[in-house]
Amino acid sequence: MTAPQPTRTSPTAGLLNAMARLYIRRAAPFIAIQEQQLDEARNELHRLRTAASFRESRAAGYIDDDLEKTDD
């Protein structure tokens, strides 16, 4: 059995709720910008890692660059 919900919150709780809602509303655009910046950084890191892996594979001889060349 759950306790009954209070019908009215205290003034302090109301102020805290209002301030939290205001903070969330104001922070939402900044959070979106930061998420976009994180995504861009993650994508750049992935590109760099992929390029480094490709260079290492080519240097080790796992990638044959002469497939397109034909000697006629």
All heavy atoms as a GROMACS GRO file, in nm:
protein
  569
    1MET      N    1   0.085  -0.117   0.000
    1MET     CA    2   0.000   0.000   0.000
    1MET      C    3   0.090   0.124   0.000
    1MET      O    4   0.186   0.130   0.073
    1MET     CB    5  -0.090  -0.003   0.122
    1MET     CG    6  -0.192   0.102   0.124
    1MET     SD    7  -0.290   0.082   0.274
    1MET     CE    8  -0.449   0.091   0.206
    2THR      N    9   0.057   0.217  -0.083
    2THR     CA   10   0.139   0.338  -0.091
    2THR      C   11   0.077   0.448  -0.008
    2THR      O   12  -0.044   0.449   0.017
    2THR     CB   13   0.150   0.386  -0.238
    2THR    OG1   14   0.020   0.414  -0.287
    2THR    CG2   15   0.217   0.281  -0.325
    3ALA      N   16   0.161   0.540   0.031
    3ALA     CA   17   0.114   0.653   0.111
    3ALA      C   18   0.036   0.749   0.020
    3ALA      O   19   0.067   0.761  -0.098
    3ALA     CB   20   0.232   0.724   0.175
    4PRO      N   21  -0.061   0.815   0.074
    4PRO     CA   22  -0.137   0.911  -0.008
    4PRO      C   23  -0.048   1.029  -0.048
    4PRO      O   24   0.042   1.069   0.024
    4PRO     CB   25  -0.251   0.957   0.084
    4PRO     CG   26  -0.206   0.923   0.221
    4PRO     CD   27  -0.111   0.809   0.210
    5GLN      N   28  -0.073   1.081  -0.167
    5GLN     CA   29   0.003   1.194  -0.217
    5GLN      C   30  -0.044   1.322  -0.147
    5GLN      O   31  -0.164   1.341  -0.126
    5GLN     CB   32  -0.018   1.209  -0.369
    5GLN     CG   33   0.037   1.094  -0.449
    5GLN     CD   34   0.189   1.090  -0.443
    5GLN    OE1   35   0.253   1.193  -0.435
    5GLN    NE2   36   0.244   0.970  -0.443
    6PRO      N   37   0.050   1.410  -0.111
    6PRO     CA   38   0.007   1.536  -0.050
    6PRO      C   39  -0.068   1.620  -0.152
    6PRO      O   40  -0.039   1.618  -0.271
    6PRO     CB   41   0.138   1.603  -0.008
    6PRO     CG   42   0.244   1.536  -0.089
    6PRO     CD   43   0.194   1.399  -0.122
    7THR      N   44  -0.165   1.690  -0.106
    7THR     CA   45  -0.248   1.770  -0.196
    7THR      C   46  -0.179   1.901  -0.233
    7THR      O   47  -0.209   1.960  -0.335
    7THR     CB   48  -0.384   1.802  -0.132
    7THR    OG1   49  -0.361   1.868  -0.007
    7THR    CG2   50  -0.462   1.674  -0.111
    8ARG      N   51  -0.086   1.946  -0.152
    8ARG     CA   52  -0.019   2.073  -0.177
    8ARG      C   53   0.127   2.059  -0.134
    8ARG      O   54   0.156   2.004  -0.028
    8ARG     CB   55  -0.086   2.183  -0.095
    8ARG     CG   56  -0.031   2.319  -0.122
    8ARG     CD   57  -0.124   2.425  -0.061
    8ARG     NE   58  -0.073   2.555  -0.091
    8ARG     CZ   59   0.004   2.628  -0.012
    8ARG    NH1   60   0.037   2.580   0.107
    8ARG    NH2   61   0.048   2.745  -0.048
    9THR      N   62   0.217   2.107  -0.219
    9THR     CA   63   0.358   2.101  -0.183
    9THR      C   64   0.395   2.225  -0.102
    9THR      O   65   0.326   2.328  -0.107
    9THR     CB   66   0.447   2.093  -0.308
    9THR    OG1   67   0.424   2.208  -0.388
    9THR    CG2   68   0.418   1.968  -0.390
   10SER      N   69   0.505   2.215  -0.033
   10SER     CA   70   0.550   2.330   0.046
   10SER      C   71   0.601   2.438  -0.048
   10SER      O   72   0.638   2.412  -0.163
   10SER     CB   73   0.663   2.286   0.140
   10SER     OG   74   0.779   2.256   0.067
   11PRO      N   75   0.606   2.562  -0.001
   11PRO     CA   76   0.658   2.670  -0.085
   11PRO      C   77   0.802   2.645  -0.129
   11PRO      O   78   0.839   2.676  -0.243
   11PRO     CB   79   0.648   2.794   0.004
   11PRO     CG   80   0.542   2.760   0.104
   11PRO     CD   81   0.550   2.613   0.124
   12THR      N   82   0.882   2.586  -0.044
   12THR     CA   83   1.021   2.557  -0.080
   12THR      C   84   1.026   2.453  -0.191
   12THR      O   85   1.104   2.468  -0.286
   12THR     CB   86   1.098   2.506   0.044
   12THR    OG1   87   1.086   2.602   0.149
   12THR    CG2   88   1.244   2.485   0.011
   13ALA      N   89   0.945   2.351  -0.182
   13ALA     CA   90   0.941   2.248  -0.286
   13ALA      C   91   0.892   2.307  -0.418
   13ALA      O   92   0.944   2.275  -0.525
   13ALA     CB   93   0.853   2.132  -0.243
   14GLY      N   94   0.794   2.394  -0.412
   14GLY     CA   95   0.743   2.459  -0.532
   14GLY      C   96   0.849   2.545  -0.598
   14GLY      O   97   0.865   2.546  -0.720
   15LEU      N   98   0.924   2.620  -0.516
   15LEU     CA   99   1.032   2.704  -0.569
   15LEU      C  100   1.140   2.617  -0.631
   15LEU      O  101   1.190   2.646  -0.741
   15LEU     CB  102   1.091   2.790  -0.458
   15LEU     CG  103   1.211   2.876  -0.498
   15LEU    CD1  104   1.171   2.978  -0.604
   15LEU    CD2  105   1.269   2.946  -0.376
   16LEU      N  106   1.176   2.509  -0.565
   16LEU     CA  107   1.278   2.419  -0.618
   16LEU      C  108   1.233   2.358  -0.751
   16LEU      O  109   1.310   2.352  -0.847
   16LEU     CB  110   1.308   2.308  -0.517
   16LEU     CG  111   1.414   2.208  -0.559
   16LEU    CD1  112   1.549   2.277  -0.572
   16LEU    CD2  113   1.422   2.096  -0.459
   17ASN      N  114   1.109   2.315  -0.759
   17ASN     CA  115   1.055   2.260  -0.884
   17ASN      C  116   1.057   2.364  -0.995
   17ASN      O  117   1.094   2.334  -1.109
   17ASN     CB  118   0.913   2.207  -0.865
   17ASN     CG  119   0.910   2.081  -0.784
   17ASN    OD1  120   1.010   2.011  -0.772
   17ASN    ND2  121   0.794   2.052  -0.726
   18ALA      N  122   1.017   2.485  -0.965
   18ALA     CA  123   1.015   2.592  -1.065
   18ALA      C  124   1.157   2.624  -1.113
   18ALA      O  125   1.180   2.644  -1.234
   18ALA     CB  126   0.949   2.717  -1.008
   19MET      N  127   1.252   2.628  -1.023
   19MET     CA  128   1.390   2.657  -1.061
   19MET      C  129   1.448   2.543  -1.146
   19MET      O  130   1.521   2.567  -1.242
   19MET     CB  131   1.475   2.683  -0.938
   19MET     CG  132   1.438   2.815  -0.870
   19MET     SD  133   1.540   2.853  -0.728
   19MET     CE  134   1.693   2.893  -0.810
   20ALA      N  135   1.414   2.420  -1.112
   20ALA     CA  136   1.462   2.306  -1.190
   20ALA      C  137   1.405   2.309  -1.331
   20ALA      O  138   1.476   2.287  -1.429
   20ALA     CB  139   1.425   2.175  -1.122
   21ARG      N  140   1.275   2.339  -1.344
   21ARG     CA  141   1.213   2.348  -1.476
   21ARG      C  142   1.276   2.462  -1.557
   21ARG      O  143   1.301   2.446  -1.677
   21ARG     CB  144   1.062   2.370  -1.462
   21ARG     CG  145   0.986   2.245  -1.422
   21ARG     CD  146   0.836   2.262  -1.440
   21ARG     NE  147   0.782   2.378  -1.368
   21ARG     CZ  148   0.740   2.376  -1.242
   21ARG    NH1  149   0.744   2.264  -1.173
   21ARG    NH2  150   0.693   2.484  -1.185
   22LEU      N  151   1.302   2.575  -1.495
   22LEU     CA  152   1.365   2.688  -1.563
   22LEU      C  153   1.505   2.652  -1.610
   22LEU      O  154   1.543   2.679  -1.723
   22LEU     CB  155   1.371   2.810  -1.470
   22LEU     CG  156   1.440   2.934  -1.526
   22LEU    CD1  157   1.362   2.988  -1.645
   22LEU    CD2  158   1.453   3.040  -1.418
   23TYR      N  159   1.583   2.586  -1.525
   23TYR     CA  160   1.719   2.545  -1.561
   23TYR      C  161   1.716   2.449  -1.679
   23TYR      O  162   1.791   2.464  -1.776
   23TYR     CB  163   1.789   2.479  -1.442
   23TYR     CG  164   1.922   2.421  -1.479
   23TYR    CD1  165   2.034   2.504  -1.497
   23TYR    CD2  166   1.936   2.286  -1.501
   23TYR    CE1  167   2.156   2.451  -1.533
   23TYR    CE2  168   2.058   2.232  -1.537
   23TYR     CZ  169   2.168   2.315  -1.553
   23TYR     OH  170   2.288   2.264  -1.590
   24ILE      N  171   1.627   2.351  -1.675
   24ILE     CA  172   1.618   2.252  -1.783
   24ILE      C  173   1.578   2.321  -1.913
   24ILE      O  174   1.634   2.292  -2.019
   24ILE     CB  175   1.520   2.140  -1.745
   24ILE    CG1  176   1.579   2.057  -1.631
   24ILE    CG2  177   1.486   2.053  -1.864
   24ILE    CD1  178   1.480   1.962  -1.566
   25ARG      N  179   1.481   2.411  -1.906
   25ARG     CA  180   1.435   2.481  -2.026
   25ARG      C  181   1.547   2.565  -2.086
   25ARG      O  182   1.567   2.569  -2.207
   25ARG     CB  183   1.314   2.568  -1.993
   25ARG     CG  184   1.249   2.628  -2.114
   25ARG     CD  185   1.115   2.697  -2.085
   25ARG     NE  186   1.115   2.780  -1.967
   25ARG     CZ  187   1.040   2.758  -1.858
   25ARG    NH1  188   0.961   2.654  -1.854
   25ARG    NH2  189   1.044   2.839  -1.756
   26ARG      N  190   1.625   2.634  -2.001
   26ARG     CA  191   1.735   2.718  -2.051
   26ARG      C  192   1.855   2.635  -2.096
   26ARG      O  193   1.930   2.676  -2.184
   26ARG     CB  194   1.779   2.816  -1.944
   26ARG     CG  195   1.679   2.926  -1.921
   26ARG     CD  196   1.733   3.027  -1.824
   26ARG     NE  197   1.639   3.136  -1.805
   26ARG     CZ  198   1.659   3.235  -1.720
   26ARG    NH1  199   1.767   3.237  -1.645
   26ARG    NH2  200   1.570   3.330  -1.708
   27ALA      N  201   1.877   2.519  -2.036
   27ALA     CA  202   1.994   2.438  -2.068
   27ALA      C  203   1.974   2.353  -2.193
   27ALA      O  204   2.072   2.310  -2.253
   27ALA     CB  205   2.027   2.348  -1.949
   28ALA      N  206   1.852   2.329  -2.234
   28ALA     CA  207   1.824   2.238  -2.346
   28ALA      C  208   1.900   2.278  -2.474
   28ALA      O  209   1.960   2.190  -2.537
   28ALA     CB  210   1.675   2.229  -2.372
   29PRO      N  211   1.901   2.404  -2.516
   29PRO     CA  212   1.976   2.438  -2.638
   29PRO      C  213   2.127   2.414  -2.622
   29PRO      O  214   2.192   2.368  -2.716
   29PRO     CB  215   1.949   2.587  -2.660
   29PRO     CG  216   1.829   2.619  -2.579
   29PRO     CD  217   1.826   2.520  -2.467
   30PHE      N  218   2.181   2.442  -2.506
   30PHE     CA  219   2.324   2.421  -2.483
   30PHE      C  220   2.358   2.272  -2.482
   30PHE      O  221   2.462   2.231  -2.532
   30PHE     CB  222   2.369   2.487  -2.353
   30PHE     CG  223   2.355   2.636  -2.355
   30PHE    CD1  224   2.253   2.698  -2.285
   30PHE    CD2  225   2.442   2.714  -2.428
   30PHE    CE1  226   2.238   2.835  -2.288
   30PHE    CE2  227   2.429   2.851  -2.432
   30PHE     CZ  228   2.327   2.913  -2.361
   31ILE      N  229   2.268   2.192  -2.427
   31ILE     CA  230   2.289   2.048  -2.426
   31ILE      C  231   2.290   1.995  -2.568
   31ILE      O  232   2.374   1.912  -2.604
   31ILE     CB  233   2.182   1.979  -2.339
   31ILE    CG1  234   2.202   2.016  -2.192
   31ILE    CG2  235   2.185   1.828  -2.359
   31ILE    CD1  236   2.090   1.973  -2.101
   32ALA      N  237   2.199   2.044  -2.652
   32ALA     CA  238   2.195   2.000  -2.792
   32ALA      C  239   2.324   2.037  -2.865
   32ALA      O  240   2.378   1.957  -2.942
   32ALA     CB  241   2.075   2.062  -2.862
   33ILE      N  242   2.375   2.157  -2.839
   33ILE     CA  243   2.501   2.200  -2.902
   33ILE      C  244   2.616   2.113  -2.855
   33ILE      O  245   2.699   2.069  -2.936
   33ILE     CB  246   2.528   2.350  -2.870
   33ILE    CG1  247   2.426   2.438  -2.942
   33ILE    CG2  248   2.670   2.388  -2.908
   33ILE    CD1  249   2.427   2.582  -2.895
   34GLN      N  250   2.621   2.083  -2.727
   34GLN     CA  251   2.729   1.999  -2.674
   34GLN      C  252   2.720   1.857  -2.729
   34GLN      O  253   2.823   1.796  -2.759
   34GLN     CB  254   2.725   1.998  -2.522
   34GLN     CG  255   2.767   2.130  -2.461
   34GLN     CD  256   2.749   2.134  -2.311
   34GLN    OE1  257   2.675   2.055  -2.255
   34GLN    NE2  258   2.819   2.226  -2.247
   35GLU      N  259   2.599   1.804  -2.744
   35GLU     CA  260   2.583   1.671  -2.802
   35GLU      C  261   2.632   1.669  -2.946
   35GLU      O  262   2.697   1.574  -2.990
   35GLU     CB  263   2.438   1.626  -2.793
   35GLU     CG  264   2.394   1.588  -2.654
   35GLU     CD  265   2.247   1.554  -2.646
   35GLU    OE1  266   2.170   1.588  -2.739
   35GLU    OE2  267   2.208   1.491  -2.546
   36GLN      N  268   2.603   1.776  -3.021
   36GLN     CA  269   2.649   1.784  -3.159
   36GLN      C  270   2.802   1.791  -3.164
   36GLN      O  271   2.864   1.724  -3.247
   36GLN     CB  272   2.589   1.907  -3.227
   36GLN     CG  273   2.630   1.921  -3.372
   36GLN     CD  274   2.572   2.046  -3.436
   36GLN    OE1  275   2.506   2.126  -3.371
   36GLN    NE2  276   2.596   2.062  -3.564
   37GLN      N  277   2.862   1.868  -3.075
   37GLN     CA  278   3.008   1.876  -3.070
   37GLN      C  279   3.070   1.741  -3.035
   37GLN      O  280   3.173   1.703  -3.092
   37GLN     CB  281   3.052   1.983  -2.970
   37GLN     CG  282   3.021   2.124  -3.015
   37GLN     CD  283   3.046   2.227  -2.905
   37GLN    OE1  284   3.055   2.193  -2.787
   37GLN    NE2  285   3.056   2.352  -2.945
   38LEU      N  286   3.008   1.669  -2.943
   38LEU     CA  287   3.057   1.536  -2.908
   38LEU      C  288   3.047   1.440  -3.027
   38LEU      O  289   3.140   1.362  -3.053
   38LEU     CB  290   2.980   1.479  -2.790
   38LEU     CG  291   3.018   1.531  -2.653
   38LEU    CD1  292   2.920   1.479  -2.548
   38LEU    CD2  293   3.159   1.492  -2.617
   39ASP      N  294   2.936   1.447  -3.100
   39ASP     CA  295   2.919   1.362  -3.218
   39ASP      C  296   3.025   1.393  -3.323
   39ASP      O  297   3.082   1.302  -3.384
   39ASP     CB  298   2.779   1.379  -3.278
   39ASP     CG  299   2.670   1.316  -3.194
   39ASP    OD1  300   2.703   1.229  -3.110
   39ASP    OD2  301   2.553   1.354  -3.212
   40GLU      N  302   3.051   1.521  -3.346
   40GLU     CA  303   3.153   1.560  -3.444
   40GLU      C  304   3.291   1.511  -3.401
   40GLU      O  305   3.367   1.460  -3.484
   40GLU     CB  306   3.154   1.712  -3.462
   40GLU     CG  307   3.031   1.765  -3.533
   40GLU     CD  308   3.022   1.916  -3.530
   40GLU    OE1  309   3.110   1.982  -3.472
   40GLU    OE2  310   2.924   1.969  -3.586
   41ALA      N  311   3.323   1.524  -3.274
   41ALA     CA  312   3.452   1.477  -3.224
   41ALA      C  313   3.463   1.326  -3.236
   41ALA      O  314   3.567   1.272  -3.275
   41ALA     CB  315   3.472   1.521  -3.080
   42ARG      N  316   3.354   1.254  -3.205
   42ARG     CA  317   3.353   1.109  -3.217
   42ARG      C  318   3.373   1.066  -3.362
   42ARG      O  319   3.449   0.973  -3.392
   42ARG     CB  320   3.219   1.056  -3.164
   42ARG     CG  321   3.233   0.938  -3.073
   42ARG     CD  322   3.099   0.891  -3.019
   42ARG     NE  323   3.071   0.956  -2.891
   42ARG     CZ  324   2.965   1.028  -2.864
   42ARG    NH1  325   2.873   1.049  -2.952
   42ARG    NH2  326   2.949   1.082  -2.744
   43ASN      N  327   3.306   1.136  -3.455
   43ASN     CA  328   3.320   1.104  -3.597
   43ASN      C  329   3.462   1.131  -3.645
   43ASN      O  330   3.518   1.053  -3.723
   43ASN     CB  331   3.220   1.183  -3.681
   43ASN     CG  332   3.078   1.136  -3.661
   43ASN    OD1  333   3.055   1.024  -3.617
   43ASN    ND2  334   2.983   1.222  -3.692
   44GLU      N  335   3.520   1.241  -3.602
   44GLU     CA  336   3.658   1.274  -3.641
   44GLU      C  337   3.755   1.169  -3.587
   44GLU      O  338   3.846   1.125  -3.657
   44GLU     CB  339   3.696   1.413  -3.589
   44GLU     CG  340   3.836   1.456  -3.626
   44GLU     CD  341   3.857   1.477  -3.774
   44GLU    OE1  342   3.758   1.491  -3.848
   44GLU    OE2  343   3.973   1.477  -3.819
   45LEU      N  344   3.736   1.127  -3.464
   45LEU     CA  345   3.821   1.024  -3.405
   45LEU      C  346   3.808   0.894  -3.485
   45LEU      O  347   3.908   0.826  -3.513
   45LEU     CB  348   3.784   1.000  -3.258
   45LEU     CG  349   3.863   0.893  -3.185
   45LEU    CD1  350   4.012   0.929  -3.182
   45LEU    CD2  351   3.811   0.876  -3.045
   46HIS      N  352   3.686   0.859  -3.524
   46HIS     CA  353   3.666   0.738  -3.604
   46HIS      C  354   3.738   0.749  -3.738
   46HIS      O  355   3.802   0.654  -3.783
   46HIS     CB  356   3.517   0.713  -3.625
   46HIS     CG  357   3.488   0.595  -3.711
   46HIS    ND1  358   3.510   0.466  -3.670
   46HIS    CD2  359   3.442   0.586  -3.838
   46HIS    CE1  360   3.477   0.383  -3.767
   46HIS    NE2  361   3.436   0.454  -3.870
   47ARG      N  362   3.727   0.866  -3.804
   47ARG     CA  363   3.797   0.885  -3.932
   47ARG      C  364   3.947   0.871  -3.915
   47ARG      O  365   4.014   0.808  -3.997
   47ARG     CB  366   3.762   1.022  -3.991
   47ARG     CG  367   3.626   1.027  -4.057
   47ARG     CD  368   3.608   1.152  -4.139
   47ARG     NE  369   3.609   1.273  -4.059
   47ARG     CZ  370   3.502   1.329  -4.005
   47ARG    NH1  371   3.384   1.273  -4.021
   47ARG    NH2  372   3.512   1.439  -3.934
   48LEU      N  373   4.001   0.930  -3.809
   48LEU     CA  374   4.145   0.923  -3.786
   48LEU      C  375   4.190   0.780  -3.756
   48LEU      O  376   4.294   0.735  -3.805
   48LEU     CB  377   4.185   1.017  -3.673
   48LEU     CG  378   4.171   1.166  -3.702
   48LEU    CD1  379   4.198   1.247  -3.576
   48LEU    CD2  380   4.263   1.208  -3.814
   49ARG      N  381   4.113   0.708  -3.676
   49ARG     CA  382   4.148   0.570  -3.644
   49ARG      C  383   4.141   0.483  -3.769
   49ARG      O  384   4.227   0.397  -3.792
   49ARG     CB  385   4.056   0.513  -3.537
   49ARG     CG  386   4.088   0.558  -3.399
   49ARG     CD  387   4.001   0.488  -3.300
   49ARG     NE  388   4.038   0.527  -3.164
   49ARG     CZ  389   3.966   0.500  -3.059
   49ARG    NH1  390   3.853   0.435  -3.071
   49ARG    NH2  391   4.006   0.538  -2.940
   50THR      N  392   4.039   0.504  -3.850
   50THR     CA  393   4.024   0.426  -3.972
   50THR      C  394   4.140   0.454  -4.066
   50THR      O  395   4.197   0.362  -4.124
   50THR     CB  396   3.890   0.457  -4.040
   50THR    OG1  397   3.784   0.430  -3.948
   50THR    CG2  398   3.871   0.375  -4.165
   51ALA      N  399   4.177   0.580  -4.082
   51ALA     CA  400   4.289   0.616  -4.169
   51ALA      C  401   4.419   0.556  -4.118
   51ALA      O  402   4.500   0.504  -4.196
   51ALA     CB  403   4.300   0.768  -4.179
   52ALA      N  404   4.440   0.560  -3.987
   52ALA     CA  405   4.563   0.504  -3.929
   52ALA      C  406   4.566   0.352  -3.950
   52ALA      O  407   4.671   0.296  -3.985
   52ALA     CB  408   4.572   0.538  -3.781
   53SER      N  409   4.454   0.286  -3.932
   53SER     CA  410   4.448   0.141  -3.953
   53SER      C  411   4.475   0.106  -4.099
   53SER      O  412   4.544   0.009  -4.129
   53SER     CB  413   4.311   0.086  -3.912
   53SER     OG  414   4.290   0.102  -3.775
   54PHE      N  415   4.421   0.187  -4.191
   54PHE     CA  416   4.443   0.163  -4.333
   54PHE      C  417   4.591   0.179  -4.368
   54PHE      O  418   4.648   0.097  -4.438
   54PHE     CB  419   4.357   0.259  -4.415
   54PHE     CG  420   4.365   0.232  -4.562
   54PHE    CD1  421   4.292   0.129  -4.619
   54PHE    CD2  422   4.444   0.310  -4.645
   54PHE    CE1  423   4.298   0.104  -4.755
   54PHE    CE2  424   4.452   0.286  -4.780
   54PHE     CZ  425   4.378   0.183  -4.835
   55ARG      N  426   4.654   0.285  -4.314
   55ARG     CA  427   4.798   0.307  -4.339
   55ARG      C  428   4.880   0.191  -4.285
   55ARG      O  429   4.973   0.143  -4.351
   55ARG     CB  430   4.844   0.438  -4.276
   55ARG     CG  431   4.811   0.561  -4.358
   55ARG     CD  432   4.887   0.683  -4.307
   55ARG     NE  433   4.871   0.706  -4.164
   55ARG     CZ  434   4.772   0.775  -4.109
   55ARG    NH1  435   4.677   0.825  -4.186
   55ARG    NH2  436   4.766   0.792  -3.979
   56GLU      N  437   4.847   0.146  -4.165
   56GLU     CA  438   4.920   0.035  -4.105
   56GLU      C  439   4.901  -0.093  -4.186
   56GLU      O  440   4.997  -0.169  -4.208
   56GLU     CB  441   4.876   0.013  -3.960
   56GLU     CG  442   4.919   0.125  -3.868
   56GLU     CD  443   4.851   0.119  -3.732
   56GLU    OE1  444   4.770   0.027  -3.708
   56GLU    OE2  445   4.878   0.207  -3.649
   57SER      N  446   4.780  -0.118  -4.233
   57SER     CA  447   4.753  -0.237  -4.313
   57SER      C  448   4.828  -0.230  -4.446
   57SER      O  449   4.883  -0.329  -4.494
   57SER     CB  450   4.603  -0.253  -4.339
   57SER     OG  451   4.536  -0.274  -4.218
   58ARG      N  452   4.829  -0.114  -4.508
   58ARG     CA  453   4.901  -0.097  -4.634
   58ARG      C  454   5.050  -0.117  -4.612
   58ARG      O  455   5.116  -0.184  -4.691
   58ARG     CB  456   4.875   0.041  -4.692
   58ARG     CG  457   4.950   0.063  -4.824
   58ARG     CD  458   4.934   0.202  -4.877
   58ARG     NE  459   4.801   0.214  -4.935
   58ARG     CZ  460   4.742   0.330  -4.960
   58ARG    NH1  461   4.802   0.443  -4.928
   58ARG    NH2  462   4.624   0.334  -5.015
   59ALA      N  463   5.104  -0.059  -4.505
   59ALA     CA  464   5.247  -0.071  -4.476
   59ALA      C  465   5.285  -0.217  -4.448
   59ALA      O  466   5.396  -0.260  -4.482
   59ALA     CB  467   5.285   0.017  -4.358
   60ALA      N  468   5.194  -0.293  -4.389
   60ALA     CA  469   5.222  -0.433  -4.358
   60ALA      C  470   5.205  -0.523  -4.479
   60ALA      O  471   5.239  -0.641  -4.474
   60ALA     CB  472   5.131  -0.481  -4.245
   61GLY      N  473   5.151  -0.468  -4.588
   61GLY     CA  474   5.135  -0.546  -4.710
   61GLY      C  475   5.002  -0.617  -4.721
   61GLY      O  476   4.984  -0.702  -4.810
   62TYR      N  477   4.908  -0.588  -4.635
   62TYR     CA  478   4.778  -0.653  -4.641
   62TYR      C  479   4.688  -0.596  -4.751
   62TYR      O  480   4.592  -0.659  -4.792
   62TYR     CB  481   4.704  -0.643  -4.508
   62TYR     CG  482   4.772  -0.717  -4.396
   62TYR    CD1  483   4.816  -0.650  -4.283
   62TYR    CD2  484   4.794  -0.853  -4.403
   62TYR    CE1  485   4.879  -0.718  -4.180
   62TYR    CE2  486   4.857  -0.922  -4.302
   62TYR     CZ  487   4.899  -0.854  -4.190
   62TYR     OH  488   4.960  -0.921  -4.091
   63ILE      N  489   4.718  -0.477  -4.798
   63ILE     CA  490   4.638  -0.411  -4.900
   63ILE      C  491   4.721  -0.406  -5.027
   63ILE      O  492   4.832  -0.354  -5.029
   63ILE     CB  493   4.595  -0.269  -4.856
   63ILE    CG1  494   4.507  -0.279  -4.732
   63ILE    CG2  495   4.524  -0.197  -4.969
   63ILE    CD1  496   4.471  -0.147  -4.671
   64ASP      N  497   4.665  -0.459  -5.135
   64ASP     CA  498   4.735  -0.462  -5.263
   64ASP      C  499   4.692  -0.341  -5.343
   64ASP      O  500   4.577  -0.332  -5.389
   64ASP     CB  501   4.702  -0.592  -5.336
   64ASP     CG  502   4.787  -0.611  -5.459
   64ASP    OD1  503   4.877  -0.527  -5.482
   64ASP    OD2  504   4.762  -0.708  -5.532
   65ASP      N  505   4.782  -0.248  -5.363
   65ASP     CA  506   4.751  -0.126  -5.438
   65ASP      C  507   4.758  -0.147  -5.588
   65ASP      O  508   4.717  -0.062  -5.665
   65ASP     CB  509   4.848  -0.014  -5.398
   65ASP     CG  510   4.826   0.032  -5.257
   65ASP    OD1  511   4.711   0.026  -5.210
   65ASP    OD2  512   4.925   0.073  -5.192
   66ASP      N  513   4.810  -0.259  -5.634
   66ASP     CA  514   4.830  -0.281  -5.776
   66ASP      C  515   4.714  -0.351  -5.844
   66ASP      O  516   4.727  -0.397  -5.957
   66ASP     CB  517   4.959  -0.363  -5.796
   66ASP     CG  518   5.081  -0.290  -5.745
   66ASP    OD1  519   5.080  -0.165  -5.749
   66ASP    OD2  520   5.175  -0.356  -5.700
   67LEU      N  521   4.601  -0.363  -5.782
   67LEU     CA  522   4.487  -0.432  -5.841
   67LEU      C  523   4.432  -0.358  -5.963
   67LEU      O  524   4.384  -0.420  -6.057
   67LEU     CB  525   4.377  -0.450  -5.738
   67LEU     CG  526   4.405  -0.549  -5.625
   67LEU    CD1  527   4.288  -0.550  -5.528
   67LEU    CD2  528   4.430  -0.687  -5.679
   68GLU      N  529   4.436  -0.228  -5.963
   68GLU     CA  530   4.379  -0.150  -6.071
   68GLU      C  531   4.474  -0.139  -6.190
   68GLU      O  532   4.433  -0.109  -6.300
   68GLU     CB  533   4.344  -0.009  -6.019
   68GLU     CG  534   4.248  -0.010  -5.901
   68GLU     CD  535   4.104   0.000  -5.946
   68GLU    OE1  536   4.081   0.057  -6.052
   68GLU    OE2  537   4.017  -0.049  -5.875
   69LYS      N  538   4.601  -0.159  -6.170
   69LYS     CA  539   4.698  -0.142  -6.277
   69LYS      C  540   4.703  -0.266  -6.364
   69LYS      O  541   4.703  -0.378  -6.316
   69LYS     CB  542   4.838  -0.117  -6.217
   69LYS     CG  543   4.846   0.010  -6.137
   69LYS     CD  544   4.984   0.026  -6.080
   69LYS     CE  545   4.990   0.149  -5.991
   69LYS     NZ  546   5.121   0.162  -5.928
   70THR      N  547   4.705  -0.245  -6.492
   70THR     CA  548   4.719  -0.356  -6.585
   70THR      C  549   4.836  -0.328  -6.678
   70THR      O  550   4.858  -0.215  -6.720
   70THR     CB  551   4.592  -0.375  -6.669
   70THR    OG1  552   4.564  -0.254  -6.739
   70THR    CG2  553   4.473  -0.412  -6.582
   71ASP      N  554   4.909  -0.429  -6.708
   71ASP     CA  555   5.023  -0.417  -6.800
   71ASP      C  556   4.984  -0.476  -6.934
   71ASP      O  557   4.980  -0.597  -6.951
   71ASP     CB  558   5.145  -0.490  -6.743
   71ASP     CG  559   5.198  -0.424  -6.617
   71ASP    OD1  560   5.187  -0.301  -6.608
   71ASP    OD2  561   5.249  -0.497  -6.528
   72ASP      N  562   4.949  -0.390  -7.027
   72ASP     CA  563   4.911  -0.438  -7.160
   72ASP      C  564   5.020  -0.412  -7.259
   72ASP      O  565   5.083  -0.318  -7.270
   72ASP     CB  566   4.780  -0.373  -7.208
   72ASP     CG  567   4.661  -0.422  -7.125
   72ASP    OD1  568   4.667  -0.535  -7.074
   72ASP    OD2  569   4.566  -0.345  -7.112
   0.00000   0.00000   0.00000
